[in-house]
Amino acid sequence: MIAPDALTEMIQAELADAQVKIVDRTGTMDHYTVHVVSEAFADKNPLDRRRLMHKVLHAPLADGRIHAMDLKTQTPAEAAAG
């Protein structure tokens, strides 16, 4: 288990401009919906965005603190467009 606040800190430590919204989908603190908005995703395709996020969250993914993660990544312009 890992708290949403800890995940947010991990993401913002790597992506300083990141706006992060995390939802615990099951109440068990290991199944999350993670929405990240950052300029770091500019000029990256969806697979490269996912790879970047898996790199940022490698430790909790590898040791099982995150069991499942629904991930949404956007640039600020994409987020503003809806």
WORA-V267236 format. One record per pair of residues at least 12 apart in sequence whose C-alpha atoms are under 10 Angstrom apart, sorted by the first residue. I is the first residue (numbers start at 0). J is the second residue. Records with the same first field share a line. If there is no record, write none. Layout:
I = J + J
//
This chain:
0 = 27 + 28 + 29 + 30 + 59 + 62 + 63 + 64 + 65 + 66
1 = 27 + 28 + 29 + 30 + 59 + 63 + 64 + 65
2 = 21 + 23 + 27 + 28 + 29 + 64 + 65
3 = 19 + 20 + 21 + 22 + 23 + 28 + 29 + 31 + 33
4 = 19 + 20 + 21
6 = 19 + 20 + 21 + 33 + 55 + 56 + 59 + 65
7 = 19 + 20 + 21 + 33 + 35
9 = 55 + 56 + 58 + 59
10 = 35 + 52 + 55 + 56
11 = 35 + 37 + 55
12 = 55
13 = 39 + 51 + 52 + 54 + 55 + 56
14 = 35 + 36 + 37 + 38 + 39 + 40 + 52 + 55
15 = 37 + 38 + 39
16 = 35 + 36 + 37 + 38 + 39 + 75
17 = 34 + 35 + 36 + 37 + 38 + 39 + 73 + 74 + 75
18 = 34 + 35 + 36 + 37 + 73 + 74 + 75
19 = 33 + 34 + 35 + 36 + 37 + 72
20 = 32 + 33 + 34 + 35 + 36 + 71
21 = 33 + 34 + 35 + 68 + 69 + 70
22 = 34 + 68 + 69
23 = 68
24 = 67 + 68 + 69
27 = 65 + 66
28 = 64 + 65 + 66 + 67
29 = 59 + 60 + 63 + 64 + 65 + 66 + 67 + 68
30 = 64 + 65 + 66 + 67 + 68 + 69
31 = 65 + 66 + 67 + 68 + 69 + 70
32 = 67 + 68 + 69 + 70 + 71
33 = 52 + 68 + 69 + 70 + 71 + 72
34 = 69 + 70 + 71 + 72 + 73
35 = 52 + 70 + 71 + 72 + 73 + 74 + 75 + 78
36 = 71 + 72 + 73 + 74 + 75 + 76 + 77 + 78 + 79
37 = 72 + 73 + 74 + 75 + 76 + 77 + 78
38 = 73 + 74 + 75 + 76
39 = 51 + 72 + 73 + 74 + 75
40 = 52 + 72 + 73 + 74 + 75
41 = 73 + 74 + 75 + 76 + 77
42 = 74
43 = 74
45 = 71 + 72 + 73
48 = 70 + 71 + 72 + 73
49 = 70 + 71 + 72
52 = 70 + 71 + 72
53 = 70
//
